[in-house]
Amino acid sequence: MIGGSNTTARIGFYLVPQFSMIAFSSAIEPLRMANQLSGQELYNWSMISSDGAPVACSNGISIAVDHAAGGHTNYDAVFVCSGINIHRIDDIPAIQWLKQLEKAGVTLGAVCTGTYLLAKAELLNDNRCTIHWENLASTREQFPHLVISAELFEIDKDRYTCAGGTAPMDMLLCEIREKHGAELATRISEQFMCERIRDQNDRQRVPLTQRIGASQPKLAEAVSLMEANIEEPMTLDELSHHVGLSRRQLERLFQRYLHCVPTRYYLELRLERARQLLLQTSMPIVDIALACGFISAPHFSKCYRDTFSIPPRDERRRAAGLLNDTPVTKASRAG
């Protein structure tokens, strides 16, 4: 639990440029509502930036902060709030400050991609952690020694990490439930019209079975096999054998429910993974190609350009030059 049971918990939110507004709001609003419904100051909070100046989130809105990072360690917990392009932010002062906080016994947490900064500061080496699903592959590539799960959130000793979106609300509601009781947490959930408080084992992404219905377990199994075998793709014959269907049966399932042939679906999975690595890491393009199951960099570049209408090298350059660049929309699947 954060802070003592009979004291006001002091929470700091360290705002990284282009942080996610929805993730930040989802973290702070349960604390506000806990105070409002209990009639007590169970939590107080401060906003922090690297230099004390306001910080713009990814939607362009700027948030004023209470102070700059540095010598301030008078917190029970500090959460790093970030969002897009976290891999391009070289925030050495923040890393030094986070290490000071650890030495002072402050609980450390992260929302959305804030996990990346904690990992870079080597503050997650002995803890399970998680990060937004879109950053899972690149973070695992960059920090292979860490245990990075795909769970909605992870609370491991004095480390709190969660995916973006509304996941911080679930993590903080679980913290409030643990510290102040289930009744208060449930009332907060009702105020925000949340159907239920999700636990850390809930999935970040909507499972395929929910999108296509639970009546197609063979299709879901085939897609799971594809997702688990990106670097060394399975052949269609191997997939058919593992799920116990003929090639024709498997092709019909993909056409009916996913509107493409299995090979096209598999290719787009690999290209999506490649795009994450391309935009979120500094891995050489040839290494990305191999990591995503392509036989060569030229073959990868052709497939990438055919799908995203831009060569991978040009997309990386454009992203580096235009920090607010809008992601390219995936081309429509072809049968």
C-alpha positions as a printed NumPy array, in Angstrom:
array([[  0.   ,   0.   ,   0.   ],
       [  1.045,   3.591,  -0.621],
       [  1.656,   5.526,   2.598],
       [  0.536,   4.717,   6.133],
       [ -2.988,   3.529,   6.891],
       [ -3.911,   6.601,   8.986],
       [ -2.041,   9.337,   7.114],
       [ -2.642,  11.297,   3.949],
       [ -0.769,   9.656,   1.09 ],
       [  1.418,  12.144,  -0.764],
       [  1.476,  11.39 ,  -4.502],
       [  3.633,  13.011,  -7.171],
       [  2.928,  12.87 , -10.894],
       [  6.003,  13.454, -13.039],
       [  4.787,  14.694, -16.44 ],
       [  6.853,  13.806, -19.483],
       [  6.283,  15.895, -22.638],
       [  3.509,  14.422, -24.82 ],
       [  2.118,  12.397, -21.939],
       [ -1.278,  10.739, -22.368],
       [ -4.081,  12.905, -20.981],
       [ -6.53 ,  10.029, -20.577],
       [ -3.972,   7.92 , -18.686],
       [ -3.044,  10.837, -16.411],
       [ -6.695,  11.671, -15.723],
       [ -7.463,   8.019, -15.039],
       [ -4.757,   8.019, -12.386],
       [ -5.637,  11.248, -10.603],
       [ -9.452,  11.147, -10.664],
       [ -9.87 ,   8.079,  -8.397],
       [ -7.778,   9.902,  -5.764],
       [ -9.927,  13.024,  -6.033],
       [-13.124,  11.015,  -5.758],
       [-11.757,   9.044,  -2.797],
       [-11.326,  12.325,  -0.932],
       [-14.746,  13.602,  -1.992],
       [-16.718,  10.497,  -1.028],
       [-14.854,   9.825,   2.217],
       [-14.973,  13.434,   3.381],
       [-11.281,  13.133,   4.263],
       [ -7.998,  14.046,   2.634],
       [ -6.902,  10.482,   1.984],
       [ -4.614,  11.621,  -0.823],
       [ -2.941,  14.815,  -1.911],
       [ -0.95 ,  15.22 ,  -5.084],
       [  1.451,  17.446,  -6.93 ],
       [  2.414,  17.794, -10.572],
       [  6.098,  17.846, -11.401],
       [  8.137,  18.556, -14.533],
       [ 11.839,  18.451, -15.297],
       [ 12.236,  22.243, -15.095],
       [  9.085,  23.479, -13.367],
       [  7.532,  24.714, -16.627],
       [  4.088,  23.6  , -17.851],
       [  4.04 ,  20.352, -19.844],
       [  2.036,  19.767, -23.019],
       [  0.32 ,  16.415, -23.343],
       [ -0.154,  14.563, -26.611],
       [ -3.415,  16.383, -27.414],
       [ -1.702,  19.778, -27.096],
       [ -3.179,  20.871, -23.761],
       [ -0.573,  22.231, -21.321],
       [ -0.683,  21.374, -17.62 ],
       [  0.853,  23.684, -15.008],
       [  3.051,  21.967, -12.438],
       [  3.792,  22.616,  -8.779],
       [  7.552,  22.361,  -8.934],
       [ 10.54 ,  20.997, -10.795],
       [ 12.07 ,  17.619, -10.131],
       [ 15.272,  17.611,  -8.153],
       [ 15.638,  17.658,  -4.414],
       [ 11.956,  17.015,  -3.719],
       [ 11.653,  13.55 ,  -2.202],
       [  8.881,  14.177,   0.323],
       [  6.456,  11.764,  -1.341],
       [  4.967,   8.39 ,  -0.551],
       [  4.763,   7.576,  -4.257],
       [  5.709,   9.16 ,  -7.578],
       [  4.194,   8.093, -10.892],
       [  5.871,   8.782, -14.224],
       [  3.222,   9.845, -16.752],
       [  4.219,   9.673, -20.388],
       [  2.756,   8.807, -23.765],
       [  4.013,   8.921, -27.326],
       [  7.658,   9.084, -28.408],
       [  9.004,   8.176, -24.972],
       [ 11.995,   6.445, -26.605],
       [ 13.115,   9.798, -28.053],
       [ 13.165,  11.591, -24.709],
       [ 16.601,  11.636, -23.093],
       [ 15.68 ,  12.887, -19.624],
       [ 18.881,  12.38 , -17.615],
       [ 17.834,  14.748, -14.755],
       [ 14.604,  12.784, -14.283],
       [ 16.478,   9.498, -14.172],
       [ 18.819,  10.876, -11.503],
       [ 15.851,  12.186,  -9.516],
       [ 14.02 ,   8.855,  -9.731],
       [ 17.104,   7.142,  -8.335],
       [ 17.12 ,   9.642,  -5.453],
       [ 13.485,   8.804,  -4.784],
       [ 14.272,   5.103,  -4.656],
       [ 17.037,   5.694,  -2.122],
       [ 14.577,   7.729,  -0.042],
       [ 12.186,   4.756,   0.023],
       [  9.545,   6.341,  -2.222],
       [  7.216,   3.962,  -4.062],
       [  7.67 ,   4.346,  -7.815],
       [  5.084,   3.856, -10.513],
       [  4.348,   4.496, -14.154],
       [  1.318,   4.94 , -16.359],
       [  1.158,   4.264, -20.085],
       [  4.758,   4.336, -21.37 ],
       [  6.27 ,   5.693, -18.149],
       [  7.569,   2.174, -17.534],
       [ 10.184,   2.868, -20.198],
       [ 11.723,   5.671, -18.125],
       [ 11.79 ,   3.532, -14.97 ],
       [ 13.444,   0.744, -16.967],
       [ 16.009,   3.168, -18.359],
       [ 16.774,   4.283, -14.801],
       [ 17.33 ,   0.591, -13.884],
       [ 14.563,   0.755, -11.288],
       [ 12.617,  -2.305, -12.455],
       [ 15.363,  -4.926, -12.465],
       [ 13.82 ,  -6.944,  -9.62 ],
       [ 10.152,  -6.335, -10.378],
       [  7.49 ,  -7.514, -12.765],
       [  6.182,  -4.646, -14.844],
       [  3.945,  -3.839, -17.787],
       [  3.54 ,  -1.167, -20.435],
       [  1.014,  -0.21 , -23.113],
       [  0.572,  -3.122, -25.554],
       [  1.787,  -1.038, -28.486],
       [  5.176,  -0.646, -26.76 ],
       [  5.556,  -4.205, -25.475],
       [  7.694,  -5.554, -28.322],
       [ 10.101,  -2.608, -28.459],
       [ 10.519,  -2.442, -24.672],
       [ 11.212,  -6.164, -24.469],
       [ 13.81 ,  -5.79 , -27.225],
       [ 15.496,  -2.888, -25.431],
       [ 15.35 ,  -4.385, -21.915],
       [ 15.525,  -8.165, -22.438],
       [ 16.488,  -8.781, -18.801],
       [ 13.191,  -7.406, -17.475],
       [ 10.002,  -9.382, -16.85 ],
       [  7.501,  -7.329, -18.862],
       [  4.02 ,  -8.777, -18.866],
       [  1.038,  -7.996, -21.072],
       [ -1.23 ,  -7.571, -18.047],
       [ -3.434,  -4.539, -17.494],
       [ -1.271,  -3.483, -14.558],
       [  1.376,  -4.898, -12.246],
       [  1.858,  -4.183,  -8.551],
       [  5.083,  -5.827,  -7.441],
       [  6.299,  -4.762,  -4.004],
       [  6.895,  -0.993,  -4.272],
       [  6.569,  -0.758,  -8.057],
       [  3.247,   0.12 ,  -9.723],
       [  3.089,  -0.015, -13.528],
       [  0.153,  -0.079, -15.901],
       [ -0.892,   0.274, -19.505],
       [ -2.388,   3.496, -20.784],
       [ -5.974,   4.476, -21.44 ],
       [ -8.18 ,   3.738, -18.432],
       [ -5.885,   1.086, -16.936],
       [ -4.51 ,   3.535, -14.295],
       [ -8.025,   3.883, -12.893],
       [ -8.253,   0.146, -12.28 ],
       [ -4.797,   0.076, -10.69 ],
       [ -5.582,   2.979,  -8.345],
       [ -9.035,   1.593,  -7.502],
       [ -7.387,  -1.674,  -6.493],
       [ -4.967,   0.328,  -4.331],
       [ -7.872,   2.252,  -2.739],
       [ -9.769,  -0.993,  -2.154],
       [ -6.743,  -2.518,  -0.454],
       [ -6.084,   0.5  ,   1.747],
       [ -9.543,   1.938,   2.433],
       [-11.956,  -0.903,   1.743],
       [-14.075,  -2.345,  -1.05 ],
       [-17.079,  -0.124,  -0.319],
       [-15.218,   3.1  ,  -1.082],
       [-13.622,   1.645,  -4.217],
       [-17.009,   0.447,  -5.466],
       [-18.618,   3.842,  -4.847],
       [-15.834,   5.536,  -6.818],
       [-16.335,   3.064,  -9.643],
       [-20.05 ,   3.825,  -9.675],
       [-19.382,   7.581,  -9.794],
       [-17.352,   7.046, -12.959],
       [-19.927,   4.601, -14.346],
       [-17.364,   1.811, -14.555],
       [-19.066,  -1.538, -14.96 ],
       [-16.512,  -3.201, -12.718],
       [-13.025,  -2.792, -11.29 ],
       [-10.73 ,  -4.829, -13.499],
       [ -7.867,  -6.695, -11.86 ],
       [ -4.319,  -6.975, -13.085],
       [ -4.979, -10.22 , -14.938],
       [ -7.476,  -8.61 , -17.289],
       [ -6.246,  -8.273, -20.847],
       [ -5.043,  -4.961, -22.263],
       [ -6.567,  -5.729, -25.653],
       [ -9.977,  -7.121, -26.526],
       [ -9.45 , -10.856, -27.167],
       [-10.149, -12.078, -30.677],
       [-12.816, -14.413, -29.303],
       [-14.82 , -11.388, -28.133],
       [-14.589,  -9.768, -31.561],
       [-15.593, -12.817, -33.581],
       [-17.499, -14.785, -30.952],
       [-16.482, -17.754, -28.837],
       [-17.803, -20.206, -31.421],
       [-14.549, -20.124, -33.433],
       [-11.853, -21.505, -31.114],
       [ -9.817, -22.897, -34.022],
       [ -9.509, -19.456, -35.594],
       [ -8.502, -17.895, -32.269],
       [ -5.914, -20.655, -31.78 ],
       [ -4.46 , -20.052, -35.237],
       [ -4.125, -16.31 , -34.598],
       [ -2.506, -16.965, -31.207],
       [  0.043, -19.219, -32.906],
       [  0.789, -16.489, -35.425],
       [  1.283, -13.897, -32.686],
       [  3.63 , -16.229, -30.817],
       [  5.734, -16.999, -33.892],
       [  6.709, -13.666, -35.432],
       [ 10.468, -14.14 , -35.788],
       [ 10.141, -17.602, -37.318],
       [  6.766, -17.64 , -39.089],
       [  4.92 , -20.911, -39.371],
       [  3.773, -22.164, -42.749],
       [  0.084, -22.481, -43.513],
       [  0.467, -26.255, -43.469],
       [  2.028, -26.1  , -39.993],
       [ -0.743, -23.848, -38.713],
       [ -3.405, -26.146, -40.168],
       [ -1.783, -29.177, -38.586],
       [ -1.532, -27.556, -35.13 ],
       [ -5.174, -26.465, -35.058],
       [ -6.464, -29.696, -36.598],
       [ -7.975, -28.249, -39.779],
       [ -7.247, -28.566, -43.459],
       [ -5.755, -25.609, -45.329],
       [ -9.061, -24.995, -47.089],
       [-11.005, -25.014, -43.826],
       [ -8.573, -22.56 , -42.236],
       [ -8.69 , -20.276, -45.271],
       [-12.486, -20.248, -45.189],
       [-12.496, -19.287, -41.499],
       [-10.134, -16.359, -42.122],
       [-12.104, -15.187, -45.137],
       [-15.428, -15.365, -43.32 ],
       [-14.475, -13.764, -39.997],
       [-11.34 , -11.692, -40.705],
       [-11.984, -10.933, -44.401],
       [ -8.552, -11.937, -45.653],
       [ -6.484, -15.018, -46.334],
       [ -4.312, -16.392, -43.476],
       [ -1.042, -15.456, -45.18 ],
       [ -2.14 , -11.829, -45.524],
       [ -3.267, -11.649, -41.904],
       [  0.062, -13.14 , -40.77 ],
       [  2.027, -10.702, -42.925],
       [  0.196,  -7.713, -41.455],
       [  0.826,  -8.964, -37.902],
       [  4.542,  -9.108, -38.663],
       [  4.51 ,  -5.686, -40.322],
       [  2.697,  -4.139, -37.344],
       [  5.37 ,  -5.56 , -35.041],
       [  8.063,  -4.261, -37.378],
       [  6.499,  -0.793, -37.372],
       [  6.531,  -0.711, -33.573],
       [ 10.235,  -1.612, -33.531],
       [ 10.979,   0.865, -36.312],
       [  9.36 ,   3.821, -34.551],
       [ 10.125,   2.934, -30.932],
       [ 13.722,   1.673, -31.092],
       [ 16.978,   2.458, -32.863],
       [ 17.395,  -1.123, -34.1  ],
       [ 18.935,  -1.341, -37.595],
       [ 16.335,  -2.038, -40.273],
       [ 17.989,  -5.305, -41.22 ],
       [ 17.695,  -6.492, -37.604],
       [ 14.033,  -5.491, -37.52 ],
       [ 13.468,  -7.429, -40.723],
       [ 14.996, -10.573, -39.257],
       [ 13.186, -10.141, -35.924],
       [  9.867, -10.07 , -37.784],
       [ 10.495, -13.083, -40.002],
       [ 11.575, -11.469, -43.283],
       [ 14.302, -13.149, -45.303],
       [ 16.07 ,  -9.893, -46.19 ],
       [ 15.924,  -6.138, -45.709],
       [ 14.891,  -5.5  , -49.359],
       [ 12.01 ,  -7.986, -49.06 ],
       [ 10.921,  -6.357, -45.813],
       [ 11.117,  -2.871, -47.337],
       [  8.965,  -3.884, -50.293],
       [  6.281,  -5.469, -48.079],
       [  6.353,  -2.469, -45.752],
       [  5.989,   0.03 , -48.598],
       [  3.171,  -1.975, -50.179],
       [  1.215,  -1.924, -46.897],
       [  2.005,   1.51 , -45.424],
       [  2.742,   3.4  , -48.691],
       [  6.145,   4.509, -47.417],
       [  9.523,   2.712, -47.167],
       [ 10.624,   1.912, -43.584],
       [ 13.704,   4.123, -43.809],
       [ 11.625,   7.119, -44.884],
       [  9.034,   6.492, -42.171],
       [ 11.731,   6.469, -39.498],
       [ 13.203,   9.704, -40.842],
       [  9.801,  11.362, -41.014],
       [  8.963,  10.33 , -37.455],
       [ 12.295,  11.689, -36.207],
       [ 11.69 ,  15.007, -37.94 ],
       [  8.002,  15.405, -37.122],
       [  7.415,  14.559, -33.495],
       [  3.655,  15.013, -33.818],
       [  3.397,  13.047, -37.048],
       [  0.113,  11.209, -37.447],
       [  0.561,   7.437, -37.806],
       [  0.002,   6.027, -41.258],
       [ -3.278,   4.203, -41.53 ],
       [ -2.875,   0.562, -42.354],
       [ -3.828,  -0.273, -45.909],
       [ -7.041,  -2.182, -46.347],
       [ -6.568,  -5.908, -46.272],
       [ -6.64 ,  -7.559, -49.648],
       [ -7.9  , -11.04 , -50.207]])
